[in-house]
Amino acid sequence: MYDVIIIGAGITGTMIARDLAGYHLNVALLDKENDVANGATMANSAIVHTGYDPKDGTLKAKCNVEGARMYEKVCKDLGCLYKVTGAFIAAVGDEEEEIQNVLRDRAEDRKIPFEMLSGDEARKMEPKLSDDVTRVLSFPTTAVIYPWEVAYACAEVAVKNGTELMLDTDVQAIEKKESSYVVKTNKGDLEGRVVINAAGCAADKIARMVVEDPGFSVTPRKGEYFVVDNNIDYVSHVVFPVPSSKGKGVLAVPTVHGNTLLGPNSTFVDEDDDVSSSYEGLDYVRSNVGKILKDAPLRHVIRNFAGLRPTTTSKDFIIEEMNGAKGFVNVASIESPGLASAPSISKMVVTEILPNIIDMKVNEEADLTRKRPIVMAELSEEERKQVIAENPLYGKMICRCEKISEGEIVDAIKRPVGARSVKAVKKRVRPGMGKCQGGFCEPLVVGILARELNVHPTEVVLDSVKSTIVKEENR
């Protein structure tokens, strides 16, 4: 019997698992994918929004403001990257400046630092701003993170403290008993006193396994992006247009690793796993980025991708024990600013909701921190020499584009929540993220995975358990 079963190992589910690791509880963390952070967390803008955008009185506003202020410490405790870039909300004309005024007033009420800049003042700081931009609302404390890294780190901390992580575990039904739930999966039945539904785009399906009408439904919304080579310096701030009813618009984001993201569009889709890119979607991004920026470096795009946002009929976050289902907690409708809000959402679940359902006894011996893994590109020449002397694998270069060593890849595989696929290695330590997109290093990564997992190369997968890469030996 588990005390808590968490369904969904994205940024929200893993943060809740990490926080629960600080208590004497038996916890299971499930995900239908072959890796942590393979859903909405995998493909988003990676921005820690400061909290000026959500409407007053919403959970989005409350959790965004609080979560953003928690993130720097969270990343420090987890050994994760956190980069303050600042953000520019660029207006074109009087009508958009009026919307800026609304955002400014919200920021002032919520004590979020801001500054109003003329178009000319802003262009001195961001030369690629369009000449049509008349005024900029600046938020200097806006930051960016590496979302996968934070999710992995949270999962590692949880597992290190006793949480059971179950991947490739698809929830097929949930049976409600008198004081517990039996979660039926493709890998067998699990029983838990509390179930936390953090299943992202599938949250409504999970909720309907317990009650006929959970009070919300999910319609996934797709966003498509271009990734610009990290040798190109385009913007130093996150640059947004003024938001509309469709969202925050097509923006430019400087990432923690030096790339620039351009996107997204916003299109509702029928399937909760449709992450295909389209000519129409990418053309929309290509056409609309020019509204607030000029000379978009589209010739230097090295990849495009798409991600889904779990948009629901609620229009706000849903963080509550579900009516008619004591002990079943929905953490649903976590769309933008869900990433920025995740620390606060977790805090709300763990400190406000769960204590009313189960006994929460603090584990004084729990360690909720993580030391940052060795990243050769971050070390001085002297530090590199020392690392290589201790382990020569750190001196063997595998990915020339991103300067990733074999030692880093082996560590990513052997860690508590270790990589089990080429994509999982790529997400953790970035081989294949550079200009050649794995053209040189991917066969080497396949070989390392085969060796470290003690499997044949034909058993190594790209992502899911069915996505094998090497069909058969040819000699």
Protein Blocks (a to p, Z undefined) as FASTA:
>chain_A
ZZbdcehjafklmmmmmmmmmpccddddddfbfbehilmmmmcghiacfhlmpcghiakl
mmmmmmmmmmmmmmmmnopacddebjadddedjklmmmmmmmmmmmmmnopacddddfkl
mmmmmmmbcfklmbdcddfkbccddfklmmmmmmmmmmmnopacdehiacfbdcddfkbc
cdddfkbccddfbdcdfehjmmmmmmmmmbmbgoiacdddddddddddfkbcfbfcdcdd
dddfkbnbjaddddfkopacedddddddfbfkbccdcfklmmmmmmmmmmmpghiakklc
cbdcdddddddfkopacddddehiahiacdehiacfkklmmmmmmmmmmmmmmmmmbccd
ddfkbccbdcddddfklpcfklmmmmmmmomklmmcfblmlopafklmmmmmmmmbdcfb
fklmmmmnopojamnnomlmmmmmmmmmmmmnopafklpcfklmmlcfblbacZZ
